[in-house]
Amino acid sequence: MWFKIKLYFTFLLKSTNQHGVHSPFVYQLVTECFYNKKTISNIKLKKKVFSWIKKNKKNIAISTFHPKKTELLLKITHYFKPEKSLEIDTSIGFETMALSIGNPNSKITAFKKETTYIAITQNLFEDFKLHNIKLIQGNINKTLPTYLKDKQLDLVYFNKITSKENTLNYFNWCLEAVHNNSVFIINNLHKSKETQQIWAILKNHSKVSVSIDTYYIGVLFFRTEQEKEHFNIRV
């Protein structure tokens, strides 16, 4: 607990808002995406999700829903409107739901390693009428490379990065499918010392041009026209 509190206050000391950003691309992203209060009705969505959780409270805990993170994912997908999105290692499916609602016209493939909550996840997608999600269950080390053959991805959300080896493998495999405007989103980058180390490796990769740490999630870009920069943005 104290570790996370310390990390958060350290982040706040290093972070800035739009006024500390000198990159036009990042400034526009912060003002028109992160700080945009008009992006869909997040309050209405939260109410619907909490109502759904209450109805299914015997099977899941309310802590599995992170409103701030879900809101950011929804805003990012609404802003960039990715046509092909990928989520690696989904859990209950709340964040997959945000990717779907943010851009209903996108095609989302969600990889799920474990069978835990698989029925609940499918029910969530059905109850919210999310018809643009394909769920692939099984060993991601086997299913992901097969899926990525001859694919090009607009957005990849790395939901779980608890394993350094697996995360770096997934990252490197997905790099083969990026284009200049692809977006990678990294979850739980400040969960532990190991996840911080993984984040440091990812953001310093030679193909990454811009990284944004919002504390809740990290965002990576591959824009060749951008000078390599790292940002800590309060959201």
Summary of the structure (lengths in Angstrom):
residues: 235
radius of gyration: 17.0
end to end distance: 21.4
largest distance: 50.4
contacts: 736
relative contact order: 0.15
helix: 46%
strand: 17%
